[in-house]
Amino acid sequence: MRATVRAEVVEVAHRLFTEQGFDRTTVDPIAAEVGLSRASLFRYFGTKEEIVLGRLAGSGRHVAEALAARPDDERPWEALRRAFDVLTRMNEAAPEQALACLRMLQETPSLRAGHYEKQLSWQELLVPEIARRLGVSPDRPEDTRPNALAAAALVLQRCLP
C-alpha cells in the first residue's frame, strides 16, 4: 500500500512539475490530487526534492548490479560503459518523461545538488566491483584508479542527454 501511494505521488508530482515548473509547484496541489494532507505527504517524502530524487538511489543499485553482471574478462571501462545501459533501457519506456525529468534536474539548483549527491553514493556502489576487476583492494586509498574510473563514468553519464 505504501509503495502504491508513493508511486501515485511521484506520478502526480512529475506531471505538475513538468506543467508548472518545480519551483512554482507546491506540495499542496500534489497532496490534494492524491487525496493526502500536506502532513501525510511529508510522511511519505521528507522533502519536495525527495519526490524527484527518491528513485535515483534505486537507479544506482541497478547500475551496480548491471556492472557486477558484466563478463569478468571485460575491461573495467567497457563494463562500466555497458552497465549504464540499464539507465537507457529504463528511460526508453517513457523518453519524453525522462527528458523532462533530466531537464528539471539540471535547471533546478536544489535538484541538481541532490542529484549530484545521489550520484556520489552511486560511486561508492561501483568502486568495489571496479577494484575487483582491476585486481586491487577497494580499501587501498593509495590506488585511486577505482574511484577515478567510477567518478569519470558518472561525470560522463551526467553530460549525456
WOBEL-V676117 format. One record per backbone hydrogen bond with DSSP energy under -0.5 kcal/mol. CO is the residue of the C=O (numbers start at 0). NH is the residue of the N-H. E is the energy in kcal/mol with one decimal. If there is no record, write none. Layout:
# WOBEL-V676117
CO_NH_E + CO_NH_E
This chain:
# WOBEL-V676117
0_4_-2.2 + 1_5_-2.6 + 2_6_-2.5 + 3_7_-2.2 + 4_8_-2.6 + 5_9_-2.6 + 6_10_-2.4 + 7_11_-2.6 + 8_12_-3.1 + 9_13_-2.8 + 10_14_-1.9 + 11_15_-2.6 + 12_16_-3.3 + 13_17_-2.3 + 14_18_-2.3 + 15_19_-3.1 + 16_20_-2.1 + 20_24_-0.7 + 21_24_-0.9 + 23_25_-0.6 + 25_29_-0.7 + 26_30_-3.0 + 27_31_-2.7 + 28_32_-2.2 + 29_33_-1.6 + 30_34_-1.2 + 30_35_-3.2 + 36_40_-2.3 + 37_41_-1.9 + 38_42_-0.7 + 39_42_-1.0 + 39_43_-1.1 + 40_43_-0.8 + 40_44_-2.3 + 46_50_-0.8 + 47_50_-0.8 + 47_51_-0.7 + 48_51_-0.9 + 48_52_-2.9 + 49_53_-2.2 + 52_55_-1.6 + 52_56_-0.6 + 53_56_-0.6 + 53_57_-0.6 + 54_58_-1.8 + 55_59_-2.1 + 56_60_-1.7 + 57_61_-2.0 + 58_62_-2.2 + 59_63_-2.4 + 60_64_-2.6 + 61_65_-2.4 + 62_66_-2.5 + 63_67_-2.3 + 64_68_-1.4 + 65_69_-0.6 + 66_69_-1.1 + 70_73_-1.7 + 74_78_-2.7 + 75_79_-2.5 + 76_80_-2.7 + 77_81_-2.6 + 78_82_-2.1 + 79_83_-1.5 + 81_84_-1.3 + 82_85_-1.4 + 83_86_-1.2 + 83_87_-1.2 + 84_88_-2.6 + 85_89_-1.9 + 86_90_-2.2 + 87_91_-1.5 + 88_92_-0.6 + 89_92_-0.5 + 90_93_-0.7 + 91_94_-0.6 + 93_97_-2.4 + 94_98_-2.5 + 95_99_-2.3 + 96_100_-2.3 + 97_101_-2.5 + 98_102_-2.5 + 99_103_-2.3 + 100_104_-2.5 + 101_105_-1.9 + 102_106_-2.6 + 103_107_-1.4 + 106_108_-0.6 + 107_111_-3.0 + 108_112_-2.4 + 109_113_-1.8 + 110_114_-2.9 + 111_115_-2.3 + 112_116_-2.3 + 113_117_-2.4 + 114_118_-2.3 + 115_119_-1.7 + 116_120_-1.3 + 117_121_-1.5 + 118_122_-1.9 + 119_123_-1.4 + 120_124_-1.2 + 121_125_-2.0 + 122_126_-2.3 + 123_127_-0.6 + 125_129_-2.1 + 126_130_-3.0 + 127_131_-2.2 + 128_132_-2.2 + 129_133_-1.9 + 130_134_-0.9 + 130_135_-2.6 + 131_134_-0.7 + 136_139_-1.6 + 138_140_-1.0 + 139_142_-1.7 + 141_143_-0.9 + 143_147_-2.9 + 144_148_-2.8 + 145_149_-2.1 + 146_150_-2.8 + 147_151_-2.6 + 148_152_-2.4 + 149_153_-2.2 + 150_154_-2.3 + 151_155_-2.5 + 152_156_-2.3 + 153_157_-1.9 + 154_158_-1.1 + 155_159_-0.7 + 156_159_-0.8
